[in-house]
Structure formats: C-alpha cells, structure tokens
Amino acid sequence: MSDVHDTVVLRDVLDEDLEVLFAYEHDPEAVRRSTFTPRPRDDFLRHWRERVLPDPDCLVRTVTAGGEVAGSVVSWTVGGRRFLGYWLGRPYWGRGIGTRALGLFLELERVRPLYADPFSGNAASVRLLERHGFERVGTVRHGEREHTLLALGAAAPTT
C-alpha cells in the first residue's frame, strides 16, 4: 500500500472538477470552519469559469489524492499583496493531503511575501500554514469575523 503523500498531485483544473469543488464548498462542516458563505451553483461556476481560470494572475491547481479530486489551491493578488487559498473536501481532512498539497503548491508559487487569512477559529488551517513557515503578522476582519493574517517570507509584521 502506498503512502498517501505519494498519491497527492497538483494538476490544472478541468471543467469537470468544478462540480466536485462546488460540492466541497457546500459541505456544512467546511462552511462552519471556514465561515465562508457558499455560492449558488451558477454563481460558483461563473466565478471559476469567468474570473479564476482565465485570470493570468491566478495560479490555480486541482489537488488530487489517489487520482480523485480532493480540492484546490489558488493564489491571486489583491491590494498589492499575493494571497493563497485552499479548499479540501472533508473526506481528505486529517490525512496529510493538505500538508503535501500546500508543499507542492509553494514550489510553484514563488512570490514572497505570500499571505493567507484563514478564519481565526479554524485552528487546523492556521496550523497547516504555520507548518509551512507562515508566521502570524496580524488580524483582519471579513464582515463580523476575525481572521488571522499569516505571511510567508514577510520582512516585518504588517496588518
């Protein structure tokens, strides 16, 4: 039996991946942990097809584990800062897949500093980023919720 880490692969996003990613975005436990409001199906597909995939600024990959779509990882620029985001389906949590996928993605995304701002209550996501060298540099608010701002390769803490 192979190690799960050996089966984690990043590849280009295929249109057929979007239905799986949509389902993961609507998982109630994932929504609770991330505090992200899932989009209606048409809005989700439009966002990915019209904004994310064709944008040359976005580096986006599908995460596969054992050949199955496990999630996605993406980076983009907003306000002069490069951000990282990821989403894994619940069947892939706690198995080292996120750790391996993020490591592979950080080999592709070389811009530093690189920021991430997970919901502060999502301790697993904060720990995952810290394991890869991200450091806490402040907090930000998205609506009423506080998010931890982390940076990889930042010269000095910023908020």
C-alpha positions, 0 to 999 in steps of 0.5 A: 500500500502506498503512502498517501503523500505519494498519491497527492498531485497538483494538476490544472483544473478541468471543467469537470472538477468544478462540480466536485469543488462546488460540492466541497464548498457546500459541505456544512462542516467546511462552511462552519470552519471556514465561515465562508458563505457558499455560492449558488451553483451558477454563481460558483461556476461563473466565478471559476469559469469567468474570473479564476481560470482565465485570470493570468494572475491566478495560479490555480491547481486541482489537488488530487489524492489517489487520482480523485479530486480532493480540492484546490489551491489558488493564489491571486493578488489583491491590494498589492499583496499575493494571497493563497487559498485552499479548499479540501473536501472533508473526506481528505481532512486529517490525512496529510493531503493538505500538508503535501498539497500546500508543499507542492503548491509553494514550489510553484508559487514563488512570490514572497511575501505570500499571505493567507487569512484563514478564519481565526477559529479554524485552528487546523488551517492556521496550523497547516500554514504555520507548518509551512513557515507562515508566521502570524503578522496580524488580524483582519476582519471579513464582515463580523469575523476575525481572521488571522493574517499569516505571511510567508517570507514577510520582512516585518509584521504588517496588518 
